Amino acid sequence: MRARAFTLIELLVVIAIIAILGAILFPVFAQAREKARQTTCASNLRQIVLATQMYLQDYDETFFPAHSTGQAGGNLPNNYGRLFWPWLVRPYTNSFEVFWCPTEPKDPCRERNNPYFGYLFGMSPAWGFNMVYLAPSRDEYNPTDLYASQGASVARVQRPAEIVMFVESIALYTRARSYGCTNAERLGYAVVFPPRFWQGAPPLRPLSYGHVFPRHFSQIRDGQIVGGFANVAFVDGHIKPMTLDSLRRPERWEE
């Protein structure tokens, strides 16, 4: 007995059903992938928090400066004497990769064969440090000068469960392209600044949100950051996701 073939209409119906299912499921799969990346990002941040706590134990409960200088070639890979804070806590971690978030774009400047890897590693971690309060500038007229930063005592913080220590960040600078970076402006930045320094958007610029970036489930649209949330670590060590609007509150940054 001869098998019955599908008619053209039946084939078109099947194709339409597959297309509808794909339209429904593909966003779900994309969200699941991003949720997995966010979880990995939070896990990496947890390791940075633990490394920071070990640093504080070794340095009399005093935070590291956002930046300090050393001898060029004194570290491998060479950081040219530019000791951004990741270099100061790097000895307490197992790898360079824990300073990054998988949601960040892939970039050649994070390849170990890049001659400027050591410098860029320090400048572009996935999380910015709340330097204005935890490692303030010695220059009272320029409180965002990370090159004049000096670590504050942990005892200064009266509300450690409420004060931001690290939050996901974005550089929004293009100057690192000269070091072989292709997505430098979308990578993280070593420091973040409290809302009193935010300049707003549009246009989107480095200080629009003080380098703070809700990296997960957000969009950059019409010169603004829309939606999403960032992983935030507080001085007491706990981590939680927060929106950009919830991070606008000054009392989360300073006392």
C-alpha positions, 0 to 999 in steps of 0.5 A: 500500500502506498504511503500518503505524502504530506500536502503543501498546506500540511508542510506549511503548517508544520513549518509555521508551528516550528517557527512559532515555537522557535520564536517562543523558545529562543528568548527563553534559551537566551535568558537562561544563558545570560542567567548562567553567565550572571551566576558565574559573574557573581561567583567570581565576585565572591572570590574577589571579596574573599581575596579582599578580606584576606588582604585586609587581614594582612594590612591592619584592616586598611583598604588598598589604594585604587592605584599605586605605583611600582617598578616597571617590570616588577610584576609578570606580566609586566604592568609597567609599574601601574598597580591598580587595585586588582594587582594588590589582591591578585596574590590572594586569588587563583587566576586572572580570570576571576577578575572578569565577567563572562557577560563582558565582550571578548577582547584581544587585550585580555589575551596573555600574549598582548604586550600590555596585558598586565597594565590592562588587567589592572585597569579593566576588571569587571568590577569597580571599587568604591574609591571615593569612600573606601580609598579617598584621594589625597587631593581634596579638590579632586576626590575622583583622582584615583592616582592620589588614592589612599586606603581608608580603615575598615573602621571608618565604615559604620554600616558595612552591610549597606555600603558598596565595596564593588559593583559591576562597571563599564569603561566607556573610554576608547583610548585603550584601543591603542593597546590592541583592544577592540571592545575597550569601552564595553569592558569594566573599569577599576573604579566607580563613583557615587551618584553625586558625580554622575552626569546623566545620559544621554549622551552616554559617557564615562561619568554618566553613571559614574562607571556603574553598569547593570551588565545583566539583561540591560540594553544601551538604547538612545544613549542611555542604559535601559533596565538590567541589574549589576552584581554588587558586593558590600563591605561586610562581604555579602553580594546581591543584584541591584538595579541602576535606580537602586544604586542612585541612593547616596547612602549606599556609597558614603556615610 
